[in-house]
Amino acid sequence: MQASGYTAAALGQARAPVQVSVILPVHDAEPWLDECLGSVLQQDFEGSMELSIFNDASKDKSMTIIEKWKEKLEGSGILVVIGGHDSPSPRGVGYSKNQAIAQSSGSYLCFLDSDDVMMPQRVRLQHAAAVRHPTSIIGCQVRREPPNSTKRYTRWINHLAPDQLLTQVFTSNGPTVIMPTWFCSRAWFSHVGPFDEGGRGVPEDLLFFHEHLRKGGGLVRVDQSLLLYRYHPGAATHSILETTIWTHRVRFLEEWALPHWATFTIWNAGRQGRRLYRSLTAGSRCKVVAFCDVDENKIKKGFYCYEDSQERPKPRVPVLHFRAAQPPFVICVKLDLTGGAFEDNLRSLHLQEGRDFLHFS
C-alpha cells in the first residue's frame, strides 16, 4: 500500500535559494520540539537561512508544534519547508534526513536533532568554518544534558586534539565529530551521500562518516560549545546493536589502516583484544605478531591460542609485556579508565599516534 505523504511543493511554499538549510528530522519529538525550534529562531547568523523539517510518521503533537513555530520563524525571515508522511510506522533517521535535504535549497547544511538545542552563534561560526573548509565536516563542542550522563564520552568529544579527529576514528565512541553537530556544504554532502536508509538499527551516521573519509574529506571542530546535546533512553542511537557497530568498525580498520602496516601488535591480551583478533579476516590475523599487556598472569602464559581456528596447527600468538612488544599497536584498552596508568605507559614509549598506534577501544 502506498503511504500518504505531504511535501513542501504540495503546501505551496516558495523555494528561494538560501545560504544555510537547517536539516531537522522529526519523530515523536513533542517533549523537546519547542526548545529546539526556539533555538533556530535565536540564531545570530546574518545570512539567509531556512528550516527544512521532515516529519517521520509522528503520532504525538509534533506537527501542531511545528505549525505554531512556522509562523514565528517565517515572521523573522526564516523560510520553513515541511515534508513528511503519516504511514503506520517511521522509515528511519537516514530516510528522514535525506528527504529533508532533498526538499531544502541551502548551499550549506546544518544538521539538528529534534531533542537538541543550538546556541545562538552555532550557524554563524560553523558556516564561517565550512566556507574555509569546503570538503570537511564541521563539528563543535557540546554541553551534555543531563550534565553527568556521559562524562567520559563528553570529555572525549570536546577535547580531542585536531590530529586525533582523524586518528581516533576507529574507537567505540563512533565519529570523532559527532553527528548532531555536523555542518557541511551541500556540494560535499552530494559527493559523499546520501545517508543509508536501512532504518532502525542501521548506524547511518557512522556509514556516512566512513564514506566521507574514504573520499578524502576533512574533519574540523569549532572549539566552542554550540549545542545542548541531550541524553535520554528514547534516542535513536540506542536502537543500534553493539555487534553491528563492532562489525563496521573492524571492516573499516582493515580497509583504512591495516593495509599500511606489514605487521602489528594488539595491546590487550584480555577479552577485547582477543575479540578483535578473532574478528579480523585471515589476512589481517596473519599480520598480528603479538599481544601485549601489563597483566603478569597473561604474560606468564606466553601465548594466546585461537582455538576456533580452522587452521592446523592452530595459531599461537605470543603475549608480551608492553615494553617488550614492537609497534605499531592497535590499542584495545579503554581510555580514561585506569586512573592514568595506561596513558602513562603509552606516553613512556614516545610513540606517534596514527603512525605508531591507533585506538580501537
C-alpha positions as CSV (number, residue, x, y, z in Angstrom):
1,M,0.0,0.0,0.0
2,Q,1.3,3.4,-0.9
3,A,1.9,5.6,2.2
4,S,0.3,9.0,2.1
5,G,2.6,12.0,2.3
6,Y,2.9,15.7,2.1
7,T,5.6,17.8,0.7
8,A,6.8,21.4,0.6
9,A,5.6,21.7,-3.0
10,A,2.2,20.4,-2.0
11,L,2.0,23.1,0.7
12,G,2.7,25.7,-1.9
13,Q,5.8,27.1,-0.3
14,A,8.3,29.4,-2.0
15,R,11.6,27.9,-3.0
16,A,14.0,30.8,-2.8
17,P,17.7,29.8,-2.7
18,V,19.3,30.4,0.7
19,Q,22.8,30.1,2.2
20,V,22.1,27.6,5.1
21,S,19.4,24.9,5.4
22,V,18.9,23.6,8.9
23,I,18.0,19.9,8.5
24,L,15.6,18.6,11.1
25,P,14.2,15.1,11.1
26,V,11.3,14.7,13.5
27,H,9.7,11.6,15.0
28,D,7.5,12.0,18.2
29,A,9.6,14.9,19.4
30,E,6.9,16.7,21.4
31,P,8.7,16.9,24.7
32,W,11.7,18.8,23.2
33,L,10.5,20.5,20.0
34,D,9.5,23.9,21.4
35,E,13.0,24.4,22.8
36,C,14.7,23.0,19.7
37,L,12.7,25.3,17.3
38,G,13.2,28.3,19.6
39,S,16.9,27.8,19.2
40,V,16.6,28.1,15.4
41,L,14.8,31.4,15.8
42,Q,17.6,32.7,18.1
43,Q,20.4,32.2,15.6
44,D,22.5,35.3,15.1
45,F,23.6,34.4,11.6
46,E,23.1,37.4,9.3
47,G,22.9,35.4,6.0
48,S,19.7,33.8,4.6
49,M,18.5,30.6,6.4
50,E,15.8,28.1,6.1
51,L,14.5,25.3,8.3
52,S,13.7,22.0,6.5
53,I,11.6,19.6,8.6
54,F,10.7,16.1,7.7
55,N,8.1,14.5,9.9
56,D,8.6,10.8,10.0
57,A,5.2,9.4,11.0
58,S,4.9,11.2,14.3
59,K,1.9,10.1,16.4
60,D,2.2,12.8,19.0
61,K,1.6,16.6,18.8
62,S,4.9,17.3,16.9
63,M,3.1,18.7,13.8
64,T,0.9,21.0,15.9
65,I,4.1,22.5,17.5
66,I,5.8,22.7,14.1
67,E,2.9,24.7,12.6
68,K,2.9,27.0,15.5
69,W,6.6,27.8,15.1
70,K,6.4,28.1,11.3
71,E,4.6,31.4,11.6
72,K,7.1,32.7,14.2
73,L,10.1,31.6,12.1
74,E,8.8,32.9,8.8
75,G,7.9,36.2,10.5
76,S,11.6,36.5,11.3
77,G,12.7,35.8,7.8
78,I,13.5,32.1,8.1
79,L,11.7,30.0,5.5
80,V,10.2,26.8,6.8
81,V,9.9,23.8,4.5
82,I,7.8,21.0,5.8
83,G,7.6,17.4,4.4
84,G,6.7,14.1,5.9
85,H,4.4,11.0,5.8
86,D,1.8,9.6,8.0
87,S,2.2,5.9,7.4
88,P,1.8,3.5,10.3
89,S,5.5,3.3,11.1
90,P,8.5,5.5,10.7
91,R,11.1,5.0,7.9
92,G,14.1,5.9,10.0
93,V,16.6,8.7,10.5
94,G,18.6,8.1,7.3
95,Y,15.5,8.4,5.2
96,S,14.2,11.4,7.0
97,K,17.5,13.3,6.7
98,N,17.7,12.5,3.0
99,Q,14.1,13.8,2.5
100,A,14.8,17.0,4.5
101,I,17.9,17.6,2.4
102,A,16.1,16.9,-0.9
103,Q,13.4,19.4,-0.2
104,S,15.8,22.1,1.0
105,S,17.8,24.6,-1.1
106,G,20.6,26.0,1.0
107,S,24.2,25.9,-0.1
108,Y,25.2,24.6,3.3
109,L,23.5,22.0,5.6
110,C,23.3,22.3,9.3
111,F,22.1,19.1,10.9
112,L,20.0,19.3,14.0
113,D,18.3,16.6,16.1
114,S,14.8,17.4,17.4
115,D,15.8,16.8,21.0
116,D,18.8,19.2,20.9
117,V,19.2,22.9,21.3
118,M,21.5,25.2,19.3
119,M,23.4,28.1,20.9
120,P,22.7,31.4,19.1
121,Q,26.1,31.5,17.4
122,R,26.1,28.0,16.0
123,V,25.1,28.6,12.4
124,R,27.3,31.7,12.1
125,L,30.5,30.1,13.4
126,Q,30.1,26.7,11.6
127,H,29.2,28.4,8.4
128,A,32.4,30.5,8.5
129,A,34.4,27.3,9.1
130,A,32.7,25.5,6.3
131,V,33.4,28.3,3.9
132,R,37.1,27.9,4.8
133,H,37.0,24.0,4.6
134,P,34.6,23.1,1.8
135,T,35.3,19.4,1.8
136,S,35.2,18.9,5.6
137,I,32.5,18.0,8.1
138,I,32.4,20.8,10.7
139,G,31.6,19.9,14.2
140,C,31.7,21.7,17.6
141,Q,32.0,21.2,21.3
142,V,28.8,20.3,23.2
143,R,27.2,20.6,26.6
144,R,25.5,17.4,27.7
145,E,22.1,17.3,29.3
146,P,21.8,15.8,31.9
147,P,25.3,17.2,32.7
148,N,26.8,14.0,34.2
149,S,25.1,11.5,31.9
150,T,28.1,10.5,29.8
151,K,31.1,12.2,31.4
152,R,33.9,10.2,29.6
153,Y,32.2,10.4,26.2
154,T,31.5,14.2,26.5
155,R,35.1,14.8,27.6
156,W,36.3,12.8,24.5
157,I,34.0,14.8,22.2
158,N,35.2,18.1,23.4
159,H,38.9,17.6,24.0
160,L,40.3,15.5,21.1
161,A,43.3,17.3,19.5
162,P,42.9,18.3,15.8
163,D,45.0,15.4,14.6
164,Q,43.1,13.0,16.8
165,L,39.9,13.8,14.9
166,L,41.4,11.5,12.2
167,T,43.5,9.1,14.3
168,Q,40.7,8.1,16.7
169,V,38.0,7.3,14.1
170,F,38.1,3.6,14.9
171,T,37.0,3.7,18.6
172,S,33.7,2.5,20.0
173,N,32.7,6.2,20.5
174,G,32.0,6.4,16.8
175,P,32.6,9.5,14.7
176,T,35.1,11.9,16.2
177,V,32.9,14.8,15.0
178,I,29.5,13.7,16.3
179,M,26.5,13.7,14.0
180,P,24.3,16.1,16.0
181,T,26.9,18.8,15.4
182,W,27.5,18.2,11.7
183,F,27.6,21.2,9.2
184,C,28.9,20.9,5.6
185,S,28.4,22.2,2.1
186,R,25.6,20.7,0.1
187,A,28.1,20.0,-2.7
188,W,30.2,17.9,-0.4
189,F,27.2,16.0,1.0
190,S,26.1,15.2,-2.5
191,H,29.6,13.9,-3.3
192,V,29.6,11.6,-0.3
193,G,26.0,10.8,0.4
194,P,23.2,10.1,0.7
195,F,22.6,8.5,4.1
196,D,21.8,4.8,4.3
197,E,18.0,4.3,4.5
198,G,18.0,0.9,6.2
199,G,16.0,2.3,9.1
200,R,16.1,1.3,12.7
201,G,19.2,-0.5,13.8
202,V,21.4,1.0,11.0
203,P,24.2,3.4,12.1
204,E,23.6,5.8,9.1
205,D,25.9,8.4,10.6
206,L,28.8,6.0,11.0
207,L,28.4,4.7,7.5
208,F,28.3,8.2,6.1
209,F,31.4,9.2,8.2
210,H,33.4,6.3,6.8
211,E,32.4,7.1,3.2
212,H,33.4,10.8,3.9
213,L,36.9,9.6,5.0
214,R,37.2,7.3,2.0
215,K,36.6,10.2,-0.3
216,G,39.3,12.3,1.4
217,G,37.1,14.5,3.5
218,G,38.5,16.5,6.4
219,L,37.3,17.0,10.0
220,V,37.1,20.3,11.7
221,R,35.8,21.1,15.2
222,V,34.8,24.7,16.2
223,D,36.1,24.8,19.8
224,Q,33.1,26.4,21.4
225,S,30.1,24.7,22.9
226,L,27.4,25.3,20.3
227,L,24.9,22.6,21.1
228,L,23.0,21.3,24.1
229,Y,23.2,17.5,23.4
230,R,20.5,15.5,25.2
231,Y,20.9,12.0,26.5
232,H,17.7,10.0,27.1
233,P,16.6,6.4,26.7
234,G,14.4,7.1,23.6
235,A,17.3,8.4,21.5
236,A,17.6,6.6,18.1
237,T,21.2,5.7,18.8
238,H,20.1,3.2,21.5
239,S,18.4,1.1,18.8
240,I,21.7,0.1,17.2
241,L,23.3,-3.2,18.3
242,E,26.9,-3.0,19.6
243,T,27.7,-6.0,17.4
244,T,26.6,-4.1,14.3
245,I,28.8,-1.2,15.2
246,W,31.7,-3.6,16.0
247,T,31.5,-5.2,12.6
248,H,31.6,-1.9,10.7
249,R,34.5,-0.7,12.9
250,V,36.6,-3.8,12.2
251,R,35.9,-3.7,8.5
252,F,36.9,0.0,8.3
253,L,40.1,-0.7,10.4
254,E,41.0,-3.4,7.9
255,E,40.3,-1.2,4.9
256,W,41.7,2.1,6.0
257,A,44.5,1.4,8.5
258,L,45.9,-2.1,8.4
259,P,47.0,-2.1,4.8
260,H,49.7,0.5,5.8
261,W,51.2,-1.9,8.3
262,A,53.1,-5.1,7.4
263,T,52.7,-6.4,11.0
264,F,51.2,-5.1,14.2
265,T,50.7,-5.8,17.9
266,I,47.3,-5.9,19.7
267,W,47.6,-4.0,23.0
268,N,45.4,-6.0,25.4
269,A,45.6,-9.8,25.8
270,G,42.3,-9.8,27.5
271,R,38.7,-10.2,26.2
272,Q,38.6,-7.1,23.9
273,G,42.0,-7.8,22.3
274,R,41.1,-11.4,21.7
275,R,37.7,-10.4,20.3
276,L,39.4,-8.1,17.8
277,Y,41.9,-10.8,16.7
278,R,39.0,-13.3,16.2
279,S,37.0,-10.7,14.2
280,L,39.8,-10.0,11.7
281,T,39.9,-11.6,8.3
282,A,42.6,-14.4,7.9
283,G,44.8,-12.0,6.0
284,S,44.7,-9.4,8.8
285,R,45.2,-12.0,11.5
286,C,48.4,-13.1,9.8
287,K,49.8,-9.6,10.5
288,V,49.3,-9.9,14.3
289,V,52.8,-10.7,15.6
290,A,51.9,-10.5,19.3
291,F,49.5,-9.4,22.0
292,C,50.9,-7.1,24.8
293,D,49.7,-6.4,28.3
294,V,50.7,-5.5,31.8
295,D,48.9,-8.4,33.5
296,E,51.6,-10.8,34.7
297,N,49.3,-13.8,34.6
298,K,48.6,-13.3,30.9
299,I,52.2,-12.7,30.1
300,K,53.4,-15.8,32.1
301,K,51.1,-18.0,29.9
302,G,53.2,-16.9,27.0
303,F,50.8,-17.2,24.1
304,Y,47.1,-17.0,23.0
305,C,45.8,-20.0,21.1
306,Y,43.0,-19.3,18.7
307,E,41.0,-22.5,19.5
308,D,38.2,-21.8,16.9
309,S,40.6,-21.5,14.0
310,Q,40.2,-24.0,11.1
311,E,44.0,-23.7,10.5
312,R,46.3,-26.6,11.5
313,P,48.2,-26.1,13.6
314,K,46.0,-23.6,15.4
315,P,47.6,-20.1,15.6
316,R,49.5,-19.4,18.8
317,V,50.2,-15.7,19.2
318,P,52.9,-14.6,21.8
319,V,51.8,-12.5,24.8
320,L,54.5,-10.0,25.8
321,H,55.0,-7.2,28.3
322,F,54.2,-3.9,26.5
323,R,57.8,-2.8,26.9
324,A,59.0,-5.9,25.0
325,A,56.5,-5.5,22.2
326,Q,57.0,-3.9,18.8
327,P,54.9,-1.1,17.4
328,P,52.7,-0.4,15.6
329,F,49.9,-1.1,18.1
330,V,46.2,-1.5,17.8
331,I,45.1,-0.5,21.3
332,C,42.1,-2.3,22.8
333,V,42.3,-0.6,26.2
334,K,39.5,1.8,27.2
335,L,40.8,5.3,27.6
336,D,40.4,7.2,30.9
337,L,39.5,4.1,33.0
338,T,42.8,3.1,34.7
339,G,43.5,6.2,36.7
340,G,46.0,7.3,34.2
341,A,48.2,4.2,34.4
342,F,47.6,3.1,30.8
343,E,48.1,6.6,29.4
344,D,51.4,6.9,31.4
345,N,52.6,3.6,30.0
346,L,51.7,4.7,26.4
347,R,53.4,8.1,26.8
348,S,56.6,6.4,28.2
349,L,57.1,4.8,24.8
350,H,57.3,8.1,23.0
351,L,55.2,7.0,20.1
352,Q,53.3,9.0,17.5
353,E,49.6,8.4,17.3
354,G,48.5,7.4,13.8
355,R,51.9,6.2,12.7
356,D,52.8,4.0,15.7
357,F,49.5,3.2,17.3
358,L,45.7,3.5,16.8
359,H,42.9,3.3,19.4
360,F,40.3,0.6,18.9
361,S,38.9,0.8,22.4
